[in-house]
């Protein structure tokens, strides 16, 4: 190729490249133009939105502002407003006397406990603040109420109960009972009620309820897979809520846990609370509320309450005694469904394996503690507590109490091993066979610390401080004078009034808080009208545990409500008949059976005066 030809070829290539570049630039310009148009549209939309946001909103009226403020800050309003509103209590007479400050503190704490505007435990420290500054009790006297025999017993009983939970022994018991009783709805509900009631006698009501939640779901899921029932139903609004059969199983669990809690002193903190209040108010009284006497009254009443609850739930939701009703036909289980339920329970039970050394240790220590609690000073035969008293030639019949035994067993649970792996150090032949970590004790302290409800001990202490202040300031006498008008009523009617009042309030507030407020008042009422204070104390104390209507009444109700999506109105409907049955049974047992266990109830002993 000549130089001229090469130049012409280069020129043609340059023209082609220039044309191609111009074409590309034209396309990009079109894209840019389209992008600019879209960008300008976006800018106009954003500007329109900004203009709309800048448009003045209608101003809130004063009533609307107040409603929003009250809805958001009601806890602060109650916290500040209640002490101010109750100030006139201090100025009924001038100058204010100690019993005025005691009454003021009692009313403020009652309002705070019922509304829970601040945590219950924090409210319990008000006596430490008010009483020393008001000249009611010294700081030392108040603080002694927050650590005493009853509180040590409470802490010890909680820790003993956690040994059962940590080992899983309670689940093994639940599956054993279900396999033993049967797989129809009536039999399954009976098994659930029996297991929950028995377990709740020894561990907290909340723990017993929580234990049964997955077991209930496993049973219901088997029947749902067989298309025999639905766990949840859809409302008109599209919400998923518990079906009637789900309400039956889960409400029966929490009600049974509540009933089982009254069976022993360690069943629930409420029992220790009213025992502690009675002992603090009448320290010279005999040990009426010892472990065996407490259960001798509570267990028969517990059985009657559980039977009434089971029958009411079965009649309402399972068609018991009405086999041809729509309810009975709706929950009928086919033979295939029964076999599927049986297979599911056996599979879940098999996953637990054989009983472990850990569970055996819990059975020995926990079971031994219960036997020793009953035999300390049963007043039916010569107990080991009586032997210690006589050996040291002591006159105090209450020298050794249940808290000493609880502390001993608790200490042993933290000391003794949960496995026998340490023996491998003697039997191992090679280095690889030696254990690589230390053996855990029957109870794990880090786990206990993370779940232990220490706040309840402060709640108990606050109640004891209030009781001590009411006694020493003369508030008890003033309350008794106010309630002396009830002296004209028959004792059987006063007991009924006490039970109804306590059941009403305990559905809205903490059981222990209700005991702390009402038990001292009713004990003073009894003294004023020449009745034994123990009588009214046990009526109010046992009744304070019965929360069947509202979820807020006890943590167990909240557990099943959240787990099974039970509406409040469903719980009220399910708990109405058990509540009425509870009032009747407790009233009958308090008036007829209690004097059998405590013959002194119909007299006015010297320790009252």
C-alpha positions, 0 to 999 in steps of 0.5 A: 500500500502506497502512502497516499492509499494509507492516508485515505484509509486512515481518513475513512476510519476516522470518519467512521469513528466520528459518526459512531461517536456522534450516534452514541452521544445522541443516544446518551443525550436522549437518555439524559434528557429522559433522565432530566424529565424524570428527575424534574417530575420527582422534584415536583412530587417532592416539592408537593409533599413538602408543601403538604407537610408545611400545611398547618395541621388542625390544633389539638384541643385541651381535652385531647392533649389531656387524654394523650398525656394521661394515657402516656404518663398515667404512671407518673400521674399516679406516683405524684398524685396519690401521695398529694391526694392522701395528704389530708390523712396526716391532718385529721388531727393536729399535730399529726400522730404516729398512727396517722403516718402509718395510715398514710404510708399504708394507703399510699403503698396500697394504691401503688401496689394495686396500680403497679405505677412503680415496681412492687419491690420499689414500693415496698421500701417506702416504710424505710423512708417514711417511718424513721422520719415520722417517728413511727419506727427506728431505721433498725426496727424497720429494716429488721422486717426485711430479713427474718425467719419467714424471708429465709424460708421463702428464699429457701423454698424457692431455691428448693423448687428450682432444683426440680425445674433444673433437673427436669423431674417435673416433666417426667412426672407430667408424662407419667401421669398422662400415660397412666390416666388416658388419652380422651379429652376428659382423661387428658384434662384430668391428668393435666389438672392433677399433675399441675396441682401436685407440682404447684404444691412444691414449686412456684405456680408460674413455674408449674404453669410454664412447665405444662404449656409445651405439653398442652401444645404437643397434645393439641397439635396431635389432634389438630393434625388429625383434623379433630380440632383447631388450636386457633380460630380467626375472628371477624377482624382477621386476628388469631385467637384461642379456640374453646378447647385451647382455652379449656386446657390452658385455663385449667392449667393456670387455675390448677397451679393456683389451687395447688399453691395453697397446699403447702407453706412453700407452694406460693409466697402468699402462704408465707406472707400471711403466716409471717404477718400473723407471727409478727402481729402475735409473736406469743401465739402457739405455732398454729401455722406449722407445716403439717397443720397448714397442709392438714387444712389446705390439702382437703380444701385444695382437693375440693377446689380442684374437683370443682374446677375440673368439673366446671371446665369439663362441663363447659368445654367438653360436654361432661354430663351432656353427651348429646350436646353440640360441645360434646360432639365437637370435641369427640376423639376418634380411635385414630386420634387417641392412638396418635396422641398416645404415640406422641406422648410416648415419643416425647417421654422417651426423649427424656431417657432413663432417670438420671443421677441428678433427678435421683439426688433431687428426689432424695434431697427435696423429698427428704426436706418435705418429710422433715418439714412435716415432722419438725414439730407436728404436735401430733407426735414427738418431732425432731425440733422438739428433741433439739429443744429438749436436748438443750433444755430450752423453753422456747417451743419455736427455737428451731423453725423451718427456715433452718431446715430449708437452709441446710437442704439448700446448702447440701444442694449446692455442695453435692454433685449432680453426676458421678463423673468424678469417679472417672478420675479413679477408673480412667486408664488413659489421659483422654478418659479423664473428665475435662471440666468440673462436676456441677452441683445439684443446683447451679448458683449462676442459673439460680441468680438469673431467675430467682425472684428476689423482689418478692422478698422485698414485697414480703418485707414491706408488708411486715414493716407495715404490720409492725408499724400499725401495731406499735403506732396504734393504727390497728386499734383505730382501724378496729374501732372503725370496723367495730360496727360489724360486730352485730353481724354473725361470724359466718357472714363476716367470713363470707364478706372477707372472702368476697372482698379479697377475691375481688381485689386479688384479681387486679393486683399482686396476691402478696400485696393484697395479703399485706394490705388486708390480712392485718386489717381483718386480724384487727377486726377479729380482735375488735369484735372478740373473734380469734384473729387467726380465723380471719387471717387464714380466710383472707390469706388462702383466698388471696391466691384465687385469681381466675378472672383476669390475666393481671391477677397472677403471672400464671394467667399472663403466661397462658394468655400470651402463649395461647392467645387467650382473650381476656373475655375468654378467661373471664368466661372460663373462670367465672364458675370456678371463682363462684365455686371457690367462694363457696368451698373456701367459705364452707371450709373456713367456717366448718373445717378450720375449727377442727384443725385449730380448736382455738378458733372459737375462743379468744386466747390470752395471746390475743389480749 
